[in-house]
Amino acid sequence: MSLNEGSSIIHATAVSLNGRGVLIMGPSGSGKSGLALELMGYGADLVSDDRVVLETRDQSLIARTAPNLHGMIEARGIGILNAVTVDSSQIVLAVDMNQTETDRLPPHRSVVLLDVTVPVVHKSAQPSFAAAILQYLKQGRKE
């Protein structure tokens, strides 16, 4: 797989539900793969674990599987697992695993990646966090 001009490989994980993807960003050990596994348990498909190719297409941010990582996700304490993988997905949400949400109803936040503005949420210790992310992928967030 070659990178297109304007593409970038970042340290992140991405999953997709019906073509709508979430980019999970954070340092090693922050829970990126763990959150992805929870989302996959709810029916999302893996795009890429640990490294994600990002590119723009029609003013949208697209995540693709990184070279040599197709169909694999790390499960700490278990090993590398096989996974259903989709080749690409439009990123509609980013999760910053390096910041913890303290607000009950947080403000709308965004991050700019490859000149595309994407909504971003901070990780939450709530047990329903993965389910809330999945619902966001299905229906979005009230403005």
N, C-alpha and C positions, 0 to 999 in steps of 0.2 A: 504494500500500500504506500503510495507516495502522497506527500503533503501538497496541497494546492497553495498557490500564492495567497497570502492572507490567512492561512491556517496556522494553528498553534497547538502544541501538545501541552496540556497542563496536568498538574498533580491533582486529581479529582476522581470522582466516580459519578456515573450517570445511569439513570434508569428511565424507562418510558412506559407510559400507559396510553394506548391508542394514539400513538404518534406525538403525545405531549410529554416532554421530558423534564426531569429535575436534575440539576447539576449540584452535586454534593461536594463542597469544597472544605478543606481544612488540612492541618498537618497530619503526619503519620500518627496513628493511635487516637485520633479524635473521634472515631466512630463512623467514618464514611461508609465503609463496607458493611458494618453492622446495620446502619439505617437502610442501605440498599437491600440487604437481605430481608429486613422486615417488610419493605415495600414489595419485594419479589414474592414474599409469602402471601401478600394481599393480591397478587396477580400482575404486578408490573414486570416488565422484561428488562434485563440488563442491556445497557449500551456498552459500557466499558468500566472496568474497575481499576483503580490506582492511577491510570493515565487515560486522558480523554483527548481526542482530537476535536478542536473547536474550529468552526469556519462560519462565514456568513453566507447567506443565500437569500436574496430578495428581502434584505433588511431584517432577517431573522437570524438568530444564533442557532447553529446546528451542531450537535454533538455526534461524533462517530467513534467507532471502536478503534482503539490505539493498536498499532502493529504488534503482532504476537500475543495479544491478550484476548482474542475472540473466544467467547464461551467459557471464561474462567472468572471466579471471584474468590477472594481470600476470606476464609472464616477463621478468625483467630481461635486457637485452641483445637481446631479440627483439621484445617489444611486448605488446600486449593480445591474448590468445588466446581463441577461442571454447571453450566447455566444456559438457559435459552437466551440468545442474544439477538437483538435487532441491530442492523447495520448503522442506523442513524435515527435521530429524533430532534425535533425542534424544541429547544430549551425554553420553557415558559416560567420556570422558577429556579432560583438558586437557593441553597441552604448553606449558611456560613457556620460550620461546626466549631469554629474558633471563638465564637461569641455565644453567650447564653442569654436567652430571652428572660427578662424579668417582668415585663408588662403583661397584664392579663389580655389586653387588646392593644397590641403594639401598633405603632404608626406604619404606614406604607413606607418601605425602604426599597432601594434599588442599587444595583451594581452595574458598571459599564464593562463589558467584555467584548473586545474586538469592535469597539464603537457601537455596540448594540446595548441598549438599556434593558435590564432584566430585573423583575421583582426579586427581592432577597428576604429571607427570614433567617433568624438566628435559631440555633438548636434549642430544644426545650427538654426539660426533664419529665414532662408530662407523659404518662404511659400511652396517651392517645396521639402522640406526635406523628408517628408514621401514618396512622389512619387519617389524621388531618392533612398531611401532605398528599396522600392519595386522593382525598376529597378535593383538594386544591387542583390536582391534575384533571379531575373529572369535571369540575364546575367553576373553578376560579375563586376569586375572593371578592366579596362585596366592596364596592368603591366607597 
